[in-house]
């Protein structure tokens, strides 16, 4: 059961989802591959990454996704553009 996102945080969740999707694509990963590596369902990842929708998710899920992408959670939260050292990790 997902908690409704407060309007004041709506854009933050959307930006976070976009950052996750962007870095996943830069890493050459499918949603299925990232979801499996993070230990979450592909459908949850799809909901998180969905543009123009704000869906809350747990910090544990954020940590799992960040670990799977080999990046710190704070980099995902503050991302607008990723620096080269994050983009070029394999």
Sine and cosine of phi, psi and omega as CSV:
sin_phi,cos_phi,sin_psi,cos_psi,sin_omega,cos_omega
0.00,0.00,0.85,-0.53,-0.02,-1.00
-1.00,-0.02,0.59,-0.80,0.05,-1.00
-1.00,0.09,0.64,-0.77,0.05,-1.00
-0.89,0.46,0.69,-0.72,0.00,-1.00
-0.99,0.11,0.78,-0.63,0.04,-1.00
-0.90,0.44,0.59,-0.81,-0.04,-1.00
-0.81,0.59,-0.62,0.78,-0.03,-1.00
-0.90,0.43,-0.38,0.92,0.00,-1.00
-0.97,-0.23,-0.02,1.00,-0.07,-1.00
-0.81,0.59,-0.80,0.60,-0.04,-1.00
-0.90,0.44,-0.54,0.84,0.03,-1.00
-0.90,0.43,-0.70,0.72,0.03,-1.00
-0.92,0.39,-0.62,0.79,0.04,-1.00
-0.89,0.45,-0.72,0.69,0.01,-1.00
-0.89,0.45,-0.62,0.78,0.03,-1.00
-0.90,0.44,-0.69,0.73,0.05,-1.00
-0.89,0.46,-0.65,0.76,0.04,-1.00
-0.91,0.41,-0.66,0.75,0.03,-1.00
-0.89,0.47,-0.68,0.73,0.02,-1.00
-0.89,0.45,-0.74,0.67,-0.01,-1.00
-0.89,0.46,-0.68,0.74,-0.02,-1.00
-0.89,0.45,-0.74,0.68,-0.02,-1.00
-0.93,0.37,-0.60,0.80,0.06,-1.00
-0.86,0.52,-0.72,0.70,0.00,-1.00
-0.92,0.39,-0.65,0.76,0.05,-1.00
-0.88,0.47,-0.52,0.86,0.02,-1.00
-0.99,0.16,-0.09,1.00,0.00,-1.00
0.96,0.28,0.47,0.88,-0.04,-1.00
-0.97,-0.23,0.61,-0.79,0.15,-0.99
-0.99,0.15,0.23,-0.97,0.09,-1.00
-0.88,0.48,-0.62,0.79,0.00,-1.00
-0.88,0.47,-0.70,0.72,-0.03,-1.00
-0.91,0.41,-0.70,0.72,0.01,-1.00
-0.91,0.41,-0.70,0.72,-0.01,-1.00
-0.86,0.50,-0.69,0.72,0.01,-1.00
-0.90,0.44,-0.70,0.71,-0.01,-1.00
-0.91,0.42,-0.55,0.83,0.00,-1.00
-1.00,0.09,-0.20,0.98,-0.01,-1.00
0.97,0.25,0.50,0.86,0.04,-1.00
-0.83,-0.56,0.18,-0.98,0.02,-1.00
-0.98,0.17,0.46,-0.89,0.05,-1.00
-0.90,0.43,-0.56,0.83,0.00,-1.00
-0.91,0.41,-0.60,0.80,0.07,-1.00
-0.91,0.42,-0.70,0.71,0.02,-1.00
-0.87,0.48,-0.64,0.77,0.03,-1.00
-0.87,0.49,-0.66,0.75,0.03,-1.00
-0.91,0.41,-0.67,0.74,0.00,-1.00
-0.89,0.45,-0.68,0.74,-0.07,-1.00
-0.99,0.16,-0.23,0.97,-0.10,-0.99
-0.85,0.53,0.85,-0.53,0.01,-1.00
-0.95,0.32,0.48,-0.88,0.05,-1.00
0.92,0.39,0.24,0.97,0.14,-0.99
-0.73,-0.69,0.59,-0.81,0.00,-1.00
-0.92,-0.39,0.89,-0.46,0.02,-1.00
-0.78,-0.62,0.80,-0.61,0.01,-1.00
-0.98,0.21,0.43,-0.90,0.09,-1.00
-0.45,-0.89,0.25,-0.97,-0.15,-0.99
-0.97,0.24,0.35,-0.94,0.11,-0.99
-0.89,0.46,-0.58,0.81,0.03,-1.00
-0.86,0.51,-0.66,0.75,0.05,-1.00
-0.91,0.42,-0.67,0.74,0.05,-1.00
-0.86,0.51,-0.71,0.70,0.01,-1.00
-0.88,0.47,-0.67,0.74,0.00,-1.00
-0.90,0.43,-0.66,0.75,0.04,-1.00
-0.91,0.41,-0.71,0.71,0.01,-1.00
-0.87,0.49,-0.70,0.71,0.03,-1.00
-0.87,0.50,-0.68,0.73,-0.02,-1.00
-0.91,0.41,-0.49,0.87,0.04,-1.00
-1.00,-0.02,-0.03,1.00,0.00,-1.00
0.85,0.53,0.78,0.62,-0.01,-1.00
-0.56,-0.83,0.38,-0.92,0.04,-1.00
-0.98,0.19,0.52,-0.85,0.04,-1.00
-0.83,0.55,-0.58,0.81,-0.01,-1.00
-0.90,0.43,-0.53,0.85,0.06,-1.00
-0.91,0.42,-0.61,0.79,0.04,-1.00
-0.93,0.37,-0.64,0.77,-0.04,-1.00
-0.92,0.39,-0.64,0.77,-0.08,-1.00
-1.00,-0.09,0.06,1.00,-0.11,-0.99
-0.94,0.35,0.73,-0.68,0.33,-0.94
-0.84,-0.55,-0.74,0.68,0.19,-0.98
-0.75,-0.67,0.66,-0.75,0.00,-1.00
-1.00,0.05,0.67,-0.75,0.10,-1.00
-0.94,0.35,0.33,-0.94,-0.06,-1.00
-0.82,0.58,-0.62,0.78,-0.04,-1.00
-0.89,0.46,-0.41,0.91,0.05,-1.00
-1.00,0.06,-0.69,0.72,-0.03,-1.00
-0.88,0.48,-0.64,0.77,-0.14,-0.99
-1.00,0.05,0.03,1.00,0.06,-1.00
-0.92,0.38,0.65,-0.76,0.03,-1.00
-0.91,-0.42,0.00,0.00,0.00,0.00
